[in-house]
Each structure stands twice: as structure tokens, then as C-alpha cells.
Amino acid sequence: MAQITERGYPVAEVSQRLGVSQHSLYSWKRQLAKVGAGDAGKDAEIRQLKRELARVTEERDILKKATAYFARDAK
């Protein structure tokens, strides 16, 4: 599939060279496109989760510092 999708070879040429029907190559290309579209959604979710993790980590660090500050004053 890389010959078609990345290198730009015509499907007919790749089909003949590999001894695979053009129909099969087009079918695999469609399946690959669907998988790739799913990856984009996963990437967006990962970015969102990383932002949320950074925010929660910052909140935790602030609370740790506040706890230490007030514990010091209580002594």
C-alpha cells in the first residue's frame, strides 16, 4: 500500500507487479483510510488528556505547597 499511498504509483501498475487484483488494492486502501481516520480521533483525545493531566498536576502541586505553608504556621 505504501507504493500507492506514499510513493504515488498507479494502482494498475502495483496490481500487475504484485499479482493482486486492483479491486483488492482499492479495498485495502479504503480500509487503511478508515484506520487512519480513527487515529486522528485518538491523537486528539491524547492531546486533550495530556492538557488535563498538566492542569491536574499543577493543581496538586499548588495544594502541596499550601499544605506545607499552613502546616508550618500551625507549629
mmCIF file of the N, C-alpha and C atoms, coordinates in Angstrom:
data_MODEL
# 
_entry.id   MODEL 
# 
loop_
_atom_site.group_PDB 
_atom_site.id 
_atom_site.type_symbol 
_atom_site.label_atom_id 
_atom_site.label_alt_id 
_atom_site.label_comp_id 
_atom_site.label_asym_id 
_atom_site.label_entity_id 
_atom_site.label_seq_id 
_atom_site.pdbx_PDB_ins_code 
_atom_site.Cartn_x 
_atom_site.Cartn_y 
_atom_site.Cartn_z 
_atom_site.occupancy 
_atom_site.B_iso_or_equiv 
_atom_site.pdbx_formal_charge 
_atom_site.auth_seq_id 
_atom_site.auth_comp_id 
_atom_site.auth_asym_id 
_atom_site.auth_atom_id 
_atom_site.pdbx_PDB_model_num 
ATOM 1   N N  . MET A 1 1  ? 0.822   -1.193  0.000   1.00 0.00 ? 1  MET A N  1 
ATOM 2   C CA . MET A 1 1  ? 0.000   0.000   0.000   1.00 0.00 ? 1  MET A CA 1 
ATOM 3   C C  . MET A 1 1  ? 0.864   1.255   0.000   1.00 0.00 ? 1  MET A C  1 
ATOM 4   N N  . ALA A 1 2  ? 2.045   1.187   0.574   1.00 0.00 ? 2  ALA A N  1 
ATOM 5   C CA . ALA A 1 2  ? 2.914   2.361   0.604   1.00 0.00 ? 2  ALA A CA 1 
ATOM 6   C C  . ALA A 1 2  ? 3.285   2.794   -0.810  1.00 0.00 ? 2  ALA A C  1 
ATOM 7   N N  . GLN A 1 3  ? 3.369   1.844   -1.732  1.00 0.00 ? 3  GLN A N  1 
ATOM 8   C CA . GLN A 1 3  ? 3.691   2.193   -3.113  1.00 0.00 ? 3  GLN A CA 1 
ATOM 9   C C  . GLN A 1 3  ? 2.619   3.100   -3.706  1.00 0.00 ? 3  GLN A C  1 
ATOM 10  N N  . ILE A 1 4  ? 1.379   2.888   -3.282  1.00 0.00 ? 4  ILE A N  1 
ATOM 11  C CA . ILE A 1 4  ? 0.264   3.670   -3.813  1.00 0.00 ? 4  ILE A CA 1 
ATOM 12  C C  . ILE A 1 4  ? 0.081   4.956   -3.007  1.00 0.00 ? 4  ILE A C  1 
ATOM 13  N N  . THR A 1 5  ? -0.004  4.811   -1.680  1.00 0.00 ? 5  THR A N  1 
ATOM 14  C CA . THR A 1 5  ? -0.345  5.958   -0.844  1.00 0.00 ? 5  THR A CA 1 
ATOM 15  C C  . THR A 1 5  ? 0.805   6.912   -0.605  1.00 0.00 ? 5  THR A C  1 
ATOM 16  N N  . GLU A 1 6  ? 2.026   6.407   -0.466  1.00 0.00 ? 6  GLU A N  1 
ATOM 17  C CA . GLU A 1 6  ? 3.154   7.272   -0.145  1.00 0.00 ? 6  GLU A CA 1 
ATOM 18  C C  . GLU A 1 6  ? 3.998   7.628   -1.359  1.00 0.00 ? 6  GLU A C  1 
ATOM 19  N N  . ARG A 1 7  ? 4.179   6.664   -2.258  1.00 0.00 ? 7  ARG A N  1 
ATOM 20  C CA . ARG A 1 7  ? 5.062   6.897   -3.402  1.00 0.00 ? 7  ARG A CA 1 
ATOM 21  C C  . ARG A 1 7  ? 4.312   7.342   -4.650  1.00 0.00 ? 7  ARG A C  1 
ATOM 22  N N  . GLY A 1 8  ? 2.984   7.171   -4.658  1.00 0.00 ? 8  GLY A N  1 
ATOM 23  C CA . GLY A 1 8  ? 2.166   7.673   -5.763  1.00 0.00 ? 8  GLY A CA 1 
ATOM 24  C C  . GLY A 1 8  ? 2.115   6.805   -7.010  1.00 0.00 ? 8  GLY A C  1 
ATOM 25  N N  . TYR A 1 9  ? 2.492   5.534   -6.903  1.00 0.00 ? 9  TYR A N  1 
ATOM 26  C CA . TYR A 1 9  ? 2.397   4.658   -8.062  1.00 0.00 ? 9  TYR A CA 1 
ATOM 27  C C  . TYR A 1 9  ? 0.936   4.393   -8.391  1.00 0.00 ? 9  TYR A C  1 
ATOM 28  N N  . PRO A 1 10 ? 0.614   4.241   -9.670  1.00 0.00 ? 10 PRO A N  1 
ATOM 29  C CA . PRO A 1 10 ? -0.769  3.930   -10.058 1.00 0.00 ? 10 PRO A CA 1 
ATOM 30  C C  . PRO A 1 10 ? -1.184  2.541   -9.552  1.00 0.00 ? 10 PRO A C  1 
ATOM 31  N N  . VAL A 1 11 ? -2.442  2.420   -9.188  1.00 0.00 ? 11 VAL A N  1 
ATOM 32  C CA . VAL A 1 11 ? -2.967  1.153   -8.669  1.00 0.00 ? 11 VAL A CA 1 
ATOM 33  C C  . VAL A 1 11 ? -2.799  0.048   -9.704  1.00 0.00 ? 11 VAL A C  1 
ATOM 34  N N  . ALA A 1 12 ? -3.050  0.344   -10.981 1.00 0.00 ? 12 ALA A N  1 
ATOM 35  C CA . ALA A 1 12 ? -2.944  -0.675  -12.025 1.00 0.00 ? 12 ALA A CA 1 
ATOM 36  C C  . ALA A 1 12 ? -1.523  -1.232  -12.101 1.00 0.00 ? 12 ALA A C  1 
ATOM 37  N N  . GLU A 1 13 ? -0.528  -0.346  -12.003 1.00 0.00 ? 13 GLU A N  1 
ATOM 38  C CA . GLU A 1 13 ? 0.870   -0.780  -12.075 1.00 0.00 ? 13 GLU A CA 1 
ATOM 39  C C  . GLU A 1 13 ? 1.241   -1.660  -10.882 1.00 0.00 ? 13 GLU A C  1 
ATOM 40  N N  . VAL A 1 14 ? 0.857   -1.241  -9.692  1.00 0.00 ? 14 VAL A N  1 
ATOM 41  C CA . VAL A 1 14 ? 1.170   -2.005  -8.483  1.00 0.00 ? 14 VAL A CA 1 
ATOM 42  C C  . VAL A 1 14 ? 0.434   -3.347  -8.518  1.00 0.00 ? 14 VAL A C  1 
ATOM 43  N N  . SER A 1 15 ? -0.796  -3.316  -8.974  1.00 0.00 ? 15 SER A N  1 
ATOM 44  C CA . SER A 1 15 ? -1.595  -4.533  -9.073  1.00 0.00 ? 15 SER A CA 1 
ATOM 45  C C  . SER A 1 15 ? -0.913  -5.556  -9.973  1.00 0.00 ? 15 SER A C  1 
ATOM 46  N N  . GLN A 1 16 ? -0.453  -5.105  -11.115 1.00 0.00 ? 16 GLN A N  1 
ATOM 47  C CA . GLN A 1 16 ? 0.196   -6.003  -12.063 1.00 0.00 ? 16 GLN A CA 1 
ATOM 48  C C  . GLN A 1 16 ? 1.521   -6.519  -11.510 1.00 0.00 ? 16 GLN A C  1 
ATOM 49  N N  . ARG A 1 17 ? 2.313   -5.636  -10.905 1.00 0.00 ? 17 ARG A N  1 
ATOM 50  C CA . ARG A 1 17 ? 3.615   -6.017  -10.373 1.00 0.00 ? 17 ARG A CA 1 
ATOM 51  C C  . ARG A 1 17 ? 3.499   -7.054  -9.255  1.00 0.00 ? 17 ARG A C  1 
ATOM 52  N N  . LEU A 1 18 ? 2.479   -6.865  -8.375  1.00 0.00 ? 18 LEU A N  1 
ATOM 53  C CA . LEU A 1 18 ? 2.334   -7.760  -7.228  1.00 0.00 ? 18 LEU A CA 1 
ATOM 54  C C  . LEU A 1 18 ? 1.456   -8.976  -7.499  1.00 0.00 ? 18 LEU A C  1 
ATOM 55  N N  . GLY A 1 19 ? 0.751   -8.960  -8.620  1.00 0.00 ? 19 GLY A N  1 
ATOM 56  C CA . GLY A 1 19 ? -0.139  -10.072 -8.933  1.00 0.00 ? 19 GLY A CA 1 
ATOM 57  C C  . GLY A 1 19 ? -1.382  -10.078 -8.063  1.00 0.00 ? 19 GLY A C  1 
ATOM 58  N N  . VAL A 1 20 ? -1.846  -8.896  -7.691  1.00 0.00 ? 20 VAL A N  1 
ATOM 59  C CA . VAL A 1 20 ? -3.040  -8.730  -6.849  1.00 0.00 ? 20 VAL A CA 1 
ATOM 60  C C  . VAL A 1 20 ? -4.058  -7.941  -7.656  1.00 0.00 ? 20 VAL A C  1 
ATOM 61  N N  . SER A 1 21 ? -5.333  -8.245  -7.477  1.00 0.00 ? 21 SER A N  1 
ATOM 62  C CA . SER A 1 21 ? -6.347  -7.533  -8.251  1.00 0.00 ? 21 SER A CA 1 
ATOM 63  C C  . SER A 1 21 ? -6.440  -6.072  -7.811  1.00 0.00 ? 21 SER A C  1 
ATOM 64  N N  . GLN A 1 22 ? -6.809  -5.223  -8.761  1.00 0.00 ? 22 GLN A N  1 
ATOM 65  C CA . GLN A 1 22 ? -6.992  -3.806  -8.460  1.00 0.00 ? 22 GLN A CA 1 
ATOM 66  C C  . GLN A 1 22 ? -8.089  -3.617  -7.420  1.00 0.00 ? 22 GLN A C  1 
ATOM 67  N N  . HIS A 1 23 ? -9.115  -4.442  -7.523  1.00 0.00 ? 23 HIS A N  1 
ATOM 68  C CA . HIS A 1 23 ? -10.222 -4.371  -6.564  1.00 0.00 ? 23 HIS A CA 1 
ATOM 69  C C  . HIS A 1 23 ? -9.710  -4.565  -5.130  1.00 0.00 ? 23 HIS A C  1 
ATOM 70  N N  . SER A 1 24 ? -8.825  -5.553  -4.955  1.00 0.00 ? 24 SER A N  1 
ATOM 71  C CA . SER A 1 24 ? -8.271  -5.805  -3.623  1.00 0.00 ? 24 SER A CA 1 
ATOM 72  C C  . SER A 1 24 ? -7.466  -4.606  -3.133  1.00 0.00 ? 24 SER A C  1 
ATOM 73  N N  . LEU A 1 25 ? -6.664  -4.030  -4.007  1.00 0.00 ? 25 LEU A N  1 
ATOM 74  C CA . LEU A 1 25 ? -5.857  -2.870  -3.605  1.00 0.00 ? 25 LEU A CA 1 
ATOM 75  C C  . LEU A 1 25 ? -6.739  -1.686  -3.205  1.00 0.00 ? 25 LEU A C  1 
ATOM 76  N N  . TYR A 1 26 ? -7.789  -1.425  -3.984  1.00 0.00 ? 26 TYR A N  1 
ATOM 77  C CA . TYR A 1 26 ? -8.696  -0.333  -3.631  1.00 0.00 ? 26 TYR A CA 1 
ATOM 78  C C  . TYR A 1 26 ? -9.405  -0.604  -2.302  1.00 0.00 ? 26 TYR A C  1 
ATOM 79  N N  . SER A 1 27 ? -9.771  -1.861  -2.082  1.00 0.00 ? 27 SER A N  1 
ATOM 80  C CA . SER A 1 27 ? -10.415 -2.239  -0.827  1.00 0.00 ? 27 SER A CA 1 
ATOM 81  C C  . SER A 1 27 ? -9.471  -2.019  0.346   1.00 0.00 ? 27 SER A C  1 
ATOM 82  N N  . TRP A 1 28 ? -8.230  -2.436  0.202   1.00 0.00 ? 28 TRP A N  1 
ATOM 83  C CA . TRP A 1 28 ? -7.239  -2.251  1.272   1.00 0.00 ? 28 TRP A CA 1 
ATOM 84  C C  . TRP A 1 28 ? -6.976  -0.762  1.514   1.00 0.00 ? 28 TRP A C  1 
ATOM 85  N N  . LYS A 1 29 ? -6.969  0.003   0.435   1.00 0.00 ? 29 LYS A N  1 
ATOM 86  C CA . LYS A 1 29 ? -6.748  1.454   0.551   1.00 0.00 ? 29 LYS A CA 1 
ATOM 87  C C  . LYS A 1 29 ? -7.881  2.097   1.365   1.00 0.00 ? 29 LYS A C  1 
ATOM 88  N N  . ARG A 1 30 ? -9.129  1.682   1.091   1.00 0.00 ? 30 ARG A N  1 
ATOM 89  C CA . ARG A 1 30 ? -10.274 2.202   1.864   1.00 0.00 ? 30 ARG A CA 1 
ATOM 90  C C  . ARG A 1 30 ? -10.159 1.819   3.339   1.00 0.00 ? 30 ARG A C  1 
ATOM 91  N N  . GLN A 1 31 ? -9.799  0.568   3.604   1.00 0.00 ? 31 GLN A N  1 
ATOM 92  C CA . GLN A 1 31 ? -9.643  0.118   4.987   1.00 0.00 ? 31 GLN A CA 1 
ATOM 93  C C  . GLN A 1 31 ? -8.538  0.892   5.695   1.00 0.00 ? 31 GLN A C  1 
ATOM 94  N N  . LEU A 1 32 ? -7.451  1.150   5.013   1.00 0.00 ? 32 LEU A N  1 
ATOM 95  C CA . LEU A 1 32 ? -6.345  1.918   5.571   1.00 0.00 ? 32 LEU A CA 1 
ATOM 96  C C  . LEU A 1 32 ? -6.783  3.346   5.890   1.00 0.00 ? 32 LEU A C  1 
ATOM 97  N N  . ALA A 1 33 ? -7.598  3.925   5.019   1.00 0.00 ? 33 ALA A N  1 
ATOM 98  C CA . ALA A 1 33 ? -8.097  5.289   5.247   1.00 0.00 ? 33 ALA A CA 1 
ATOM 99  C C  . ALA A 1 33 ? -8.983  5.329   6.496   1.00 0.00 ? 33 ALA A C  1 
ATOM 100 N N  . LYS A 1 34 ? -9.798  4.296   6.693   1.00 0.00 ? 34 LYS A N  1 
ATOM 101 C CA . LYS A 1 34 ? -10.658 4.247   7.882   1.00 0.00 ? 34 LYS A CA 1 
ATOM 102 C C  . LYS A 1 34 ? -9.830  4.150   9.154   1.00 0.00 ? 34 LYS A C  1 
ATOM 103 N N  . VAL A 1 35 ? -8.795  3.330   9.128   1.00 0.00 ? 35 VAL A N  1 
ATOM 104 C CA . VAL A 1 35 ? -7.917  3.179   10.288  1.00 0.00 ? 35 VAL A CA 1 
ATOM 105 C C  . VAL A 1 35 ? -7.211  4.496   10.578  1.00 0.00 ? 35 VAL A C  1 
ATOM 106 N N  . GLY A 1 36 ? -6.756  5.169   9.529   1.00 0.00 ? 36 GLY A N  1 
ATOM 107 C CA . GLY A 1 36 ? -6.086  6.453   9.685   1.00 0.00 ? 36 GLY A CA 1 
ATOM 108 C C  . GLY A 1 36 ? -7.002  7.502   10.276  1.00 0.00 ? 36 GLY A C  1 
ATOM 109 N N  . ALA A 1 37 ? -8.277  7.492   9.899   1.00 0.00 ? 37 ALA A N  1 
ATOM 110 C CA . ALA A 1 37 ? -9.235  8.452   10.441  1.00 0.00 ? 37 ALA A CA 1 
ATOM 111 C C  . ALA A 1 37 ? -9.458  8.197   11.928  1.00 0.00 ? 37 ALA A C  1 
ATOM 112 N N  . GLY A 1 38 ? -9.446  6.944   12.340  1.00 0.00 ? 38 GLY A N  1 
ATOM 113 C CA . GLY A 1 38 ? -9.581  6.610   13.752  1.00 0.00 ? 38 GLY A CA 1 
ATOM 114 C C  . GLY A 1 38 ? -8.390  7.085   14.555  1.00 0.00 ? 38 GLY A C  1 
ATOM 115 N N  . ASP A 1 39 ? -7.221  7.052   13.953  1.00 0.00 ? 39 ASP A N  1 
ATOM 116 C CA . ASP A 1 39 ? -6.003  7.509   14.626  1.00 0.00 ? 39 ASP A CA 1 
ATOM 117 C C  . ASP A 1 39 ? -6.059  9.001   14.917  1.00 0.00 ? 39 ASP A C  1 
ATOM 118 N N  . ALA A 1 40 ? -6.658  9.774   14.021  1.00 0.00 ? 40 ALA A N  1 
ATOM 119 C CA . ALA A 1 40 ? -6.746  11.219  14.225  1.00 0.00 ? 40 ALA A CA 1 
ATOM 120 C C  . ALA A 1 40 ? -7.595  11.524  15.458  1.00 0.00 ? 40 ALA A C  1 
ATOM 121 N N  . GLY A 1 41 ? -8.672  10.770  15.640  1.00 0.00 ? 41 GLY A N  1 
ATOM 122 C CA . GLY A 1 41 ? -9.505  10.947  16.830  1.00 0.00 ? 41 GLY A CA 1 
ATOM 123 C C  . GLY A 1 41 ? -8.766  10.578  18.096  1.00 0.00 ? 41 GLY A C  1 
ATOM 124 N N  . LYS A 1 42 ? -7.970  9.527   18.012  1.00 0.00 ? 42 LYS A N  1 
ATOM 125 C CA . LYS A 1 42 ? -7.187  9.096   19.170  1.00 0.00 ? 42 LYS A CA 1 
ATOM 126 C C  . LYS A 1 42 ? -6.119  10.132  19.506  1.00 0.00 ? 42 LYS A C  1 
ATOM 127 N N  . ASP A 1 43 ? -5.504  10.706  18.481  1.00 0.00 ? 43 ASP A N  1 
ATOM 128 C CA . ASP A 1 43 ? -4.481  11.731  18.710  1.00 0.00 ? 43 ASP A CA 1 
ATOM 129 C C  . ASP A 1 43 ? -5.076  12.942  19.410  1.00 0.00 ? 43 ASP A C  1 
ATOM 130 N N  . ALA A 1 44 ? -6.261  13.352  18.983  1.00 0.00 ? 44 ALA A N  1 
ATOM 131 C CA . ALA A 1 44 ? -6.927  14.497  19.614  1.00 0.00 ? 44 ALA A CA 1 
ATOM 132 C C  . ALA A 1 44 ? -7.252  14.183  21.072  1.00 0.00 ? 44 ALA A C  1 
ATOM 133 N N  . GLU A 1 45 ? -7.701  12.967  21.331  1.00 0.00 ? 45 GLU A N  1 
ATOM 134 C CA . GLU A 1 45 ? -8.019  12.571  22.702  1.00 0.00 ? 45 GLU A CA 1 
ATOM 135 C C  . GLU A 1 45 ? -6.756  12.553  23.569  1.00 0.00 ? 45 GLU A C  1 
ATOM 136 N N  . ILE A 1 46 ? -5.660  12.073  23.009  1.00 0.00 ? 46 ILE A N  1 
ATOM 137 C CA . ILE A 1 46 ? -4.397  12.036  23.755  1.00 0.00 ? 46 ILE A CA 1 
ATOM 138 C C  . ILE A 1 46 ? -3.947  13.450  24.092  1.00 0.00 ? 46 ILE A C  1 
ATOM 139 N N  . ARG A 1 47 ? -4.032  14.373  23.125  1.00 0.00 ? 47 ARG A N  1 
ATOM 140 C CA . ARG A 1 47 ? -3.657  15.771  23.401  1.00 0.00 ? 47 ARG A CA 1 
ATOM 141 C C  . ARG A 1 47 ? -4.520  16.367  24.507  1.00 0.00 ? 47 ARG A C  1 
ATOM 142 N N  . GLN A 1 48 ? -5.831  16.093  24.463  1.00 0.00 ? 48 GLN A N  1 
ATOM 143 C CA . GLN A 1 48 ? -6.750  16.621  25.471  1.00 0.00 ? 48 GLN A CA 1 
ATOM 144 C C  . GLN A 1 48 ? -6.418  16.042  26.843  1.00 0.00 ? 48 GLN A C  1 
ATOM 145 N N  . LEU A 1 49 ? -6.119  14.753  26.904  1.00 0.00 ? 49 LEU A N  1 
ATOM 146 C CA . LEU A 1 49 ? -5.785  14.116  28.171  1.00 0.00 ? 49 LEU A CA 1 
ATOM 147 C C  . LEU A 1 49 ? -4.457  14.634  28.731  1.00 0.00 ? 49 LEU A C  1 
ATOM 148 N N  . LYS A 1 50 ? -3.498  14.910  27.858  1.00 0.00 ? 50 LYS A N  1 
ATOM 149 C CA . LYS A 1 50 ? -2.225  15.475  28.312  1.00 0.00 ? 50 LYS A CA 1 
ATOM 150 C C  . LYS A 1 50 ? -2.426  16.867  28.900  1.00 0.00 ? 50 LYS A C  1 
ATOM 151 N N  . ARG A 1 51 ? -3.292  17.683  28.263  1.00 0.00 ? 51 ARG A N  1 
ATOM 152 C CA . ARG A 1 51 ? -3.582  19.017  28.814  1.00 0.00 ? 51 ARG A CA 1 
ATOM 153 C C  . ARG A 1 51 ? -4.238  18.905  30.179  1.00 0.00 ? 51 ARG A C  1 
ATOM 154 N N  . GLU A 1 52 ? -5.195  17.983  30.295  1.00 0.00 ? 52 GLU A N  1 
ATOM 155 C CA . GLU A 1 52 ? -5.881  17.786  31.566  1.00 0.00 ? 52 GLU A CA 1 
ATOM 156 C C  . GLU A 1 52 ? -4.924  17.289  32.642  1.00 0.00 ? 52 GLU A C  1 
ATOM 157 N N  . LEU A 1 53 ? -4.020  16.384  32.283  1.00 0.00 ? 53 LEU A N  1 
ATOM 158 C CA . LEU A 1 53 ? -3.030  15.884  33.229  1.00 0.00 ? 53 LEU A CA 1 
ATOM 159 C C  . LEU A 1 53 ? -2.129  17.018  33.719  1.00 0.00 ? 53 LEU A C  1 
ATOM 160 N N  . ALA A 1 54 ? -1.700  17.893  32.813  1.00 0.00 ? 54 ALA A N  1 
ATOM 161 C CA . ALA A 1 54 ? -0.851  19.020  33.201  1.00 0.00 ? 54 ALA A CA 1 
ATOM 162 C C  . ALA A 1 54 ? -1.591  19.939  34.173  1.00 0.00 ? 54 ALA A C  1 
ATOM 163 N N  . ARG A 1 55 ? -2.878  20.189  33.909  1.00 0.00 ? 55 ARG A N  1 
ATOM 164 C CA . ARG A 1 55 ? -3.675  21.049  34.785  1.00 0.00 ? 55 ARG A CA 1 
ATOM 165 C C  . ARG A 1 55 ? -3.827  20.430  36.174  1.00 0.00 ? 55 ARG A C  1 
ATOM 166 N N  . VAL A 1 56 ? -4.147  19.155  36.224  1.00 0.00 ? 56 VAL A N  1 
ATOM 167 C CA . VAL A 1 56 ? -4.348  18.473  37.496  1.00 0.00 ? 56 VAL A CA 1 
ATOM 168 C C  . VAL A 1 56 ? -3.029  18.383  38.276  1.00 0.00 ? 56 VAL A C  1 
ATOM 169 N N  . THR A 1 57 ? -1.933  18.160  37.574  1.00 0.00 ? 57 THR A N  1 
ATOM 170 C CA . THR A 1 57 ? -0.619  18.116  38.220  1.00 0.00 ? 57 THR A CA 1 
ATOM 171 C C  . THR A 1 57 ? -0.289  19.472  38.837  1.00 0.00 ? 57 THR A C  1 
ATOM 172 N N  . GLU A 1 58 ? -0.581  20.531  38.117  1.00 0.00 ? 58 GLU A N  1 
ATOM 173 C CA . GLU A 1 58 ? -0.336  21.877  38.641  1.00 0.00 ? 58 GLU A CA 1 
ATOM 174 C C  . GLU A 1 58 ? -1.199  22.142  39.884  1.00 0.00 ? 58 GLU A C  1 
ATOM 175 N N  . GLU A 1 59 ? -2.464  21.747  39.825  1.00 0.00 ? 59 GLU A N  1 
ATOM 176 C CA . GLU A 1 59 ? -3.344  21.925  40.981  1.00 0.00 ? 59 GLU A CA 1 
ATOM 177 C C  . GLU A 1 59 ? -2.809  21.147  42.185  1.00 0.00 ? 59 GLU A C  1 
ATOM 178 N N  . ARG A 1 60 ? -2.358  19.926  41.968  1.00 0.00 ? 60 ARG A N  1 
ATOM 179 C CA . ARG A 1 60 ? -1.808  19.113  43.043  1.00 0.00 ? 60 ARG A CA 1 
ATOM 180 C C  . ARG A 1 60 ? -0.590  19.787  43.675  1.00 0.00 ? 60 ARG A C  1 
ATOM 181 N N  . ASP A 1 61 ? 0.289   20.312  42.831  1.00 0.00 ? 61 ASP A N  1 
ATOM 182 C CA . ASP A 1 61 ? 1.496   20.972  43.335  1.00 0.00 ? 61 ASP A CA 1 
ATOM 183 C C  . ASP A 1 61 ? 1.145   22.209  44.161  1.00 0.00 ? 61 ASP A C  1 
ATOM 184 N N  . ILE A 1 62 ? 0.147   22.947  43.723  1.00 0.00 ? 62 ILE A N  1 
ATOM 185 C CA . ILE A 1 62 ? -0.292  24.130  44.476  1.00 0.00 ? 62 ILE A CA 1 
ATOM 186 C C  . ILE A 1 62 ? -0.835  23.705  45.838  1.00 0.00 ? 62 ILE A C  1 
ATOM 187 N N  . LEU A 1 63 ? -1.629  22.656  45.859  1.00 0.00 ? 63 LEU A N  1 
ATOM 188 C CA . LEU A 1 63 ? -2.193  22.178  47.127  1.00 0.00 ? 63 LEU A CA 1 
ATOM 189 C C  . LEU A 1 63 ? -1.101  21.657  48.063  1.00 0.00 ? 63 LEU A C  1 
ATOM 190 N N  . LYS A 1 64 ? -0.090  20.993  47.515  1.00 0.00 ? 64 LYS A N  1 
ATOM 191 C CA . LYS A 1 64 ? 1.027   20.523  48.341  1.00 0.00 ? 64 LYS A CA 1 
ATOM 192 C C  . LYS A 1 64 ? 1.743   21.700  48.996  1.00 0.00 ? 64 LYS A C  1 
ATOM 193 N N  . LYS A 1 65 ? 1.994   22.743  48.212  1.00 0.00 ? 65 LYS A N  1 
ATOM 194 C CA . LYS A 1 65 ? 2.678   23.923  48.740  1.00 0.00 ? 65 LYS A CA 1 
ATOM 195 C C  . LYS A 1 65 ? 1.834   24.613  49.800  1.00 0.00 ? 65 LYS A C  1 
ATOM 196 N N  . ALA A 1 66 ? 0.521   24.702  49.562  1.00 0.00 ? 66 ALA A N  1 
ATOM 197 C CA . ALA A 1 66 ? -0.368  25.342  50.530  1.00 0.00 ? 66 ALA A CA 1 
ATOM 198 C C  . ALA A 1 66 ? -0.407  24.530  51.830  1.00 0.00 ? 66 ALA A C  1 
ATOM 199 N N  . THR A 1 67 ? -0.453  23.224  51.718  1.00 0.00 ? 67 THR A N  1 
ATOM 200 C CA . THR A 1 67 ? -0.464  22.362  52.904  1.00 0.00 ? 67 THR A CA 1 
ATOM 201 C C  . THR A 1 67 ? 0.815   22.550  53.715  1.00 0.00 ? 67 THR A C  1 
ATOM 202 N N  . ALA A 1 68 ? 1.936   22.578  53.036  1.00 0.00 ? 68 ALA A N  1 
ATOM 203 C CA . ALA A 1 68 ? 3.212   22.782  53.725  1.00 0.00 ? 68 ALA A CA 1 
ATOM 204 C C  . ALA A 1 68 ? 3.257   24.155  54.394  1.00 0.00 ? 68 ALA A C  1 
ATOM 205 N N  . TYR A 1 69 ? 2.743   25.169  53.719  1.00 0.00 ? 69 TYR A N  1 
ATOM 206 C CA . TYR A 1 69 ? 2.738   26.527  54.259  1.00 0.00 ? 69 TYR A CA 1 
ATOM 207 C C  . TYR A 1 69 ? 1.897   26.601  55.541  1.00 0.00 ? 69 TYR A C  1 
ATOM 208 N N  . PHE A 1 70 ? 0.680   26.050  55.489  1.00 0.00 ? 70 PHE A N  1 
ATOM 209 C CA . PHE A 1 70 ? -0.201  26.132  56.652  1.00 0.00 ? 70 PHE A CA 1 
ATOM 210 C C  . PHE A 1 70 ? 0.259   25.209  57.778  1.00 0.00 ? 70 PHE A C  1 
ATOM 211 N N  . ALA A 1 71 ? 0.887   24.086  57.450  1.00 0.00 ? 71 ALA A N  1 
ATOM 212 C CA . ALA A 1 71 ? 1.426   23.201  58.485  1.00 0.00 ? 71 ALA A CA 1 
ATOM 213 C C  . ALA A 1 71 ? 2.567   23.879  59.214  1.00 0.00 ? 71 ALA A C  1 
ATOM 214 N N  . ARG A 1 72 ? 3.361   24.659  58.514  1.00 0.00 ? 72 ARG A N  1 
ATOM 215 C CA . ARG A 1 72 ? 4.473   25.374  59.121  1.00 0.00 ? 72 ARG A CA 1 
ATOM 216 C C  . ARG A 1 72 ? 3.951   26.437  60.090  1.00 0.00 ? 72 ARG A C  1 
ATOM 217 N N  . ASP A 1 73 ? 2.869   27.126  59.721  1.00 0.00 ? 73 ASP A N  1 
ATOM 218 C CA . ASP A 1 73 ? 2.305   28.156  60.589  1.00 0.00 ? 73 ASP A CA 1 
ATOM 219 C C  . ASP A 1 73 ? 1.618   27.565  61.818  1.00 0.00 ? 73 ASP A C  1 
ATOM 220 N N  . ALA A 1 74 ? 1.151   26.340  61.745  1.00 0.00 ? 74 ALA A N  1 
ATOM 221 C CA . ALA A 1 74 ? 0.436   25.709  62.852  1.00 0.00 ? 74 ALA A CA 1 
ATOM 222 C C  . ALA A 1 74 ? 1.391   25.287  63.966  1.00 0.00 ? 74 ALA A C  1 
ATOM 223 N N  . LYS A 1 75 ? 2.677   25.193  63.700  1.00 0.00 ? 75 LYS A N  1 
ATOM 224 C CA . LYS A 1 75 ? 3.645   24.740  64.701  1.00 0.00 ? 75 LYS A CA 1 
ATOM 225 C C  . LYS A 1 75 ? 3.895   25.760  65.723  1.00 0.00 ? 75 LYS A C  1 
# 
